[in-house]
């Protein structure tokens, strides 16, 4: 593997992370299930596999600063914070136009490691861009919003920064004039490799991980969603 592709998010890496963190992931899933039961009105945005992948990649990359654009009721926020807590290091800055997550994210996870900024990310301070170590995006899914962060944010990220973008692959190819189509065009134009476990886009990967998860006893559903549409990649020059 050449230097440009070194330590990209690949199936080999994901497989290894499932094996390395199986016990911790099992505990995280149990805690997240309890968190959901305790908050029945909470809208759950991440499907189980993509939530696990987010947790595992955060454990692997061990960011000092993670940034989340879009949280709604804080389901993804709690997964991110749980990974940081299990790492024993790192903090999270979350931006959202609504403040529902403040009421639902467990205090045991948020204390000392979470900053919530309410407002439109495009209008809030961009002081986080220069030193973010992991960027998670799940906000406005229109093309206009994607064009904003592809230009104003991505060009300022450091080489190697891991990025996750949600709701891209509900189908094999995103619809035209959507966030997903803009992001995919950028990835293709910049020749940036990416990973997804979305069955609509890569059924082989989805089936492979399903088998691995069965072997590890990680199949009890937390969320009924099955699309797992998120994609993952690392910034390169």
C-alpha positions in Angstrom: 0.0 0.0 0.0 1.5 3.4 -1.0 1.8 6.3 1.4 -1.3 8.1 0.0 -3.5 5.1 0.9 -1.8 4.1 4.1 -4.1 3.6 7.1 -7.2 4.4 5.0 -10.6 3.0 6.3 -10.8 -0.4 4.7 -12.5 -3.7 5.4 -9.3 -5.1 6.7 -9.0 -2.3 9.2 -12.6 -2.6 10.2 -12.3 -6.4 10.7 -9.3 -5.9 12.9 -11.0 -3.3 15.0 -14.1 -5.5 15.6 -11.7 -8.2 16.9 -9.6 -5.8 19.0 -12.5 -4.0 20.6 -15.2 -6.8 20.7 -15.6 -6.7 24.5 -15.6 -3.0 24.8 -18.1 -2.7 21.9 -20.3 -5.3 23.5 -20.4 -3.1 26.7 -21.0 0.0 24.6 -23.9 -1.6 22.9 -25.4 -2.6 26.2 -25.1 0.9 27.5 -26.5 2.4 24.4 -29.5 0.1 24.5 -30.2 1.1 28.1 -29.8 4.8 27.0 -32.4 4.3 24.3 -34.8 2.5 26.6 -34.5 5.4 29.1 -35.3 7.9 26.4 -38.1 6.4 24.3 -39.0 9.6 22.5 -35.4 10.1 21.3 -35.1 9.9 17.5 -32.3 7.4 16.7 -30.4 8.5 13.6 -27.5 5.9 13.3 -28.2 2.4 12.4 -26.4 -0.3 14.3 -23.5 -1.1 12.0 -22.6 2.5 11.3 -22.9 3.3 15.0 -20.4 0.5 15.7 -18.1 1.6 12.9 -18.1 5.1 14.3 -17.3 3.8 17.8 -14.5 1.6 16.5 -12.9 4.2 14.3 -12.9 6.7 17.2 -11.2 4.1 19.3 -8.6 3.5 16.6 -7.8 7.1 15.7 -8.0 8.4 19.3 -8.9 12.0 18.4 -8.0 14.8 20.9 -10.8 16.8 19.3 -13.8 15.4 17.5 -16.4 17.7 15.9 -20.0 16.7 15.2 -22.2 18.8 12.8 -25.8 17.7 13.5 -27.0 15.8 16.6 -30.8 16.2 16.9 -31.5 14.1 20.0 -27.9 13.1 20.6 -27.9 9.4 19.6 -24.8 9.8 17.6 -23.4 12.2 20.2 -23.7 9.6 22.9 -21.9 7.0 20.7 -19.1 9.4 20.0 -18.7 10.4 23.7 -18.8 6.8 24.7 -15.8 6.0 22.4 -13.9 9.0 23.8 -14.7 7.9 27.3 -13.4 4.4 26.6 -10.3 5.9 25.1 -9.7 7.9 28.2 -8.9 11.0 26.2 -10.4 13.5 23.8 -13.3 15.9 23.7 -16.3 16.6 21.4 -17.7 19.9 20.0 -21.2 19.4 18.7 -23.1 22.0 16.6 -26.8 21.9 15.9 -29.6 24.3 15.3 -31.7 22.7 18.0 -30.7 21.8 21.5 -32.5 18.5 22.1 -29.2 16.7 22.7 -28.5 18.7 25.8 -31.4 17.0 27.5 -30.7 13.5 26.4 -26.9 12.9 26.4 -25.9 11.2 29.6 -24.1 13.5 32.1 -21.7 10.7 32.9 -20.5 10.9 29.2 -20.7 14.6 28.7 -19.0 15.9 31.8 -15.6 17.4 31.1 -15.5 16.2 27.4 -18.5 17.8 25.6 -19.2 21.3 24.3 -22.5 22.0 22.6 -22.9 25.0 20.4 -26.4 25.8 19.3 -26.9 27.4 15.9 -26.2 27.0 12.2 -22.7 25.6 11.7 -22.2 27.9 8.7 -22.7 30.9 10.9 -21.0 29.8 14.1 -17.3 30.3 14.9 -15.0 28.1 12.7 -12.3 28.1 15.4 -12.5 24.3 15.5 -11.4 23.6 11.9 -7.7 23.9 12.2 -7.2 21.3 14.9 -10.1 18.8 14.5 -9.0 15.2 14.6 -12.3 13.6 13.6 -15.2 15.2 11.8 -18.7 13.7 11.9 -21.4 15.2 9.6 -25.1 14.5 9.8 -27.0 17.7 9.3 -28.7 19.4 6.3 -28.8 16.9 3.5 -29.3 19.4 0.7 -26.6 20.0 -1.9 -26.1 23.6 -0.9 -25.0 22.6 2.6 -22.6 20.0 1.2 -21.1 22.6 -1.1 -20.5 24.8 2.0 -18.5 22.3 3.9 -16.7 20.9 0.9 -15.3 24.3 0.3 -15.2 26.1 3.6 -14.3 23.2 5.8 -12.7 20.3 3.8 -10.0 22.5 2.3 -8.8 23.6 5.8 -8.7 20.1 7.3 -5.3 18.6 8.0 -4.1 15.7 5.9 -5.2 12.4 7.4 -8.3 13.7 9.3 -11.0 11.0 9.4 -14.4 12.1 8.2 -17.8 10.5 8.4 -20.8 11.7 6.3 -24.2 10.2 7.0 -27.2 9.5 4.8 -25.3 9.1 1.5 -26.1 5.5 0.5 -29.8 4.9 1.1 -29.5 3.7 -2.5 -26.6 2.6 -4.7 -26.2 6.1 -6.0 -27.4 9.3 -4.3 -30.1 11.2 -5.9 -29.0 14.2 -8.0 -28.8 17.6 -6.3 -28.4 16.2 -2.8 -25.7 16.3 -0.2 -24.8 12.7 -1.1 -24.3 13.4 -4.8 -22.1 16.4 -4.0 -19.9 14.5 -1.6 -19.6 11.5 -3.9 -18.6 13.8 -6.8 -15.9 15.4 -4.6 -14.6 12.0 -3.6 -14.4 10.9 -7.2 -12.8 14.2 -8.4 -10.2 14.1 -5.6 -9.7 10.3 -6.0 -10.3 9.9 -2.3 -11.0 6.3 -1.3 -13.9 5.7 1.0 -15.5 2.9 3.0 -19.2 2.1 3.5 -21.1 -0.8 4.9 -24.4 0.3 3.2 -26.0 -2.8 1.7 -27.4 -0.7 -1.2 -23.9 0.4 -2.2 -21.7 -2.6 -1.1 -23.7 -5.7 -0.2 -20.6 -7.8 0.0 -19.1 -5.7 2.8 -22.5 -5.6 4.6 -22.8 -9.4 4.4 -19.2 -9.9 5.5 -19.7 -7.7 8.6 -23.0 -9.3 9.3 -21.2 -12.7 9.5 -18.4 -11.2 11.6 -20.9 -9.6 14.0 -22.7 -12.9 14.4 -19.5 -14.7 15.2 -18.8 -12.1 17.9 -22.3 -12.2 19.3 -23.2 -8.6 18.4 -26.4 -9.1 16.5 -29.1 -8.1 19.0 -30.8 -5.1 17.5 -30.6 -1.7 19.2 -32.2 0.2 16.3 -34.4 -1.2 13.6 -32.8 0.8 10.7 -31.0 -1.3 8.2 -29.7 1.2 5.5 -26.4 2.1 7.3 -25.9 4.8 4.7 -22.8 6.5 6.2 -19.4 6.7 4.4 -16.0 7.1 5.9 -12.7 8.4 4.6 -9.5 10.3 5.4 -8.4 13.6 4.0 -5.4 13.6 1.8 -3.4 16.5 0.2 
